[in-house]
């Protein structure tokens, strides 16, 4: 299976990063709801993965914002 090639912050637009953040946020919400209903998770490692994805997207957004303000 081929790996996704991650874009650098300068290559990604803010809209793409916001979409990535929203997608990870929705998936995290779904996993948390599953846990609330069933009191167990089939794939608990996904909680950490989606939180990290959200943090990466926000970090890249903030980097882009600081680069545009600094220039």
SULBELVEN-V390769 format. One record per pair of residues at least 6 apart in sequence whose C-alpha atoms are under 7 Angstrom apart, sorted by the first residue. I is the first residue (numbers start at 1). J is the second residue. D is the distance in Angstrom with one decimal. If there is no record, write none. Layout:
[[I;J;D] [I;J;D]]
//
This chain:
[[9;60;5.4] [9;64;6.8] [14;61;6.1] [17;57;5.5] [17;61;6.7] [20;57;6.7] [21;54;5.0] [21;57;5.7] [24;50;5.3] [24;53;6.5] [24;54;6.0] [25;54;6.8] [28;47;6.3] [28;50;6.0] [35;41;5.7]]
//
